[in-house]
Amino acid sequence: MAHCYYHALSSVRKWGGAVEDYLPLHQWFDQSKAILADPRHRALRHHAEGIFMLEAIFGETLINADGRVVPVRLVGEQHVREDLGSIPSFADWARLITPQAWMLRGNPLDGAEGVTIDMPGRGEAVAPRSVPPAQAVGTVI
C-alpha cells in the first residue's frame, strides 16, 4: 500500500466505520517517511514492537463511527501485513544493519582511558571474548 488513506479504507472494509476512525493510526506508522522517504523508513515502526507501541499510544481499542469496538493491535497488524506480507521483529530489521566504525566512536567514559573496541574487518565475524568483571571500588587486593 502506498498511502495511509488506502490502509484506512482497508480497515473500513474489515471493521466498518469511517476512514477517519483509522487514519491517525496508519499515519503514525508512516510518519517516519518524513525522515527517510523510501521503504527503509519501515524499519522504525513496521515490526511487532511498533504494533505494541501503537497500542500504548492510542489505547487498546477504538470505537469506530458504527459504534463497533476494534482492537488497535489488529489495525496495526493489518498495516504491517499489507506493507510487508508478515510481521517482522525489530531484530529482523536490525540484523540487516552492517555495523560501521563510526557507530562505535565516542568519548571515553570517566575511568575508561586506554579501553579500546576492536572492530572486525569487513566480512569477519565478531569473536566473543571473556573479559574479567571490573573490580569493585574499595576492594583491597
DAGI-V558189 format. One record per backbone hydrogen bond with DSSP energy under -0.5 kcal/mol. NH is the residue of the N-H (numbers start at 1). CO is the residue of the C=O. If there is no record, write none. Layout:
nh:NH co:CO
nh:NH co:CO
This chain:
nh:6 co:3
nh:7 co:3
nh:8 co:4
nh:9 co:5
nh:10 co:6
nh:11 co:7
nh:12 co:8
nh:13 co:9
nh:14 co:10
nh:15 co:11
nh:16 co:12
nh:21 co:18
nh:22 co:18
nh:22 co:19
nh:23 co:19
nh:24 co:20
nh:25 co:22
nh:26 co:22
nh:27 co:23
nh:28 co:24
nh:29 co:25
nh:30 co:26
nh:31 co:27
nh:31 co:28
nh:32 co:29
nh:33 co:30
nh:34 co:31
nh:35 co:32
nh:36 co:32
nh:38 co:36
nh:41 co:38
nh:42 co:39
nh:43 co:40
nh:44 co:41
nh:45 co:42
nh:46 co:42
nh:47 co:45
nh:48 co:88
nh:51 co:47
nh:52 co:48
nh:53 co:49
nh:54 co:50
nh:55 co:51
nh:56 co:52
nh:57 co:53
nh:58 co:54
nh:59 co:55
nh:62 co:70
nh:64 co:62
nh:64 co:68
nh:67 co:64
nh:70 co:62
nh:70 co:68
nh:72 co:60
nh:73 co:60
nh:74 co:71
nh:75 co:71
nh:76 co:72
nh:77 co:73
nh:78 co:74
nh:79 co:75
nh:80 co:76
nh:81 co:77
nh:82 co:78
nh:83 co:79
nh:84 co:80
nh:85 co:81
nh:88 co:86
nh:93 co:89
nh:94 co:90
nh:95 co:91
nh:96 co:93
nh:97 co:94
nh:98 co:96
nh:99 co:97
nh:103 co:100
nh:104 co:101
nh:105 co:101
nh:112 co:109
nh:115 co:112
nh:118 co:116
nh:119 co:117
nh:124 co:121
nh:127 co:125
nh:131 co:129
nh:139 co:136
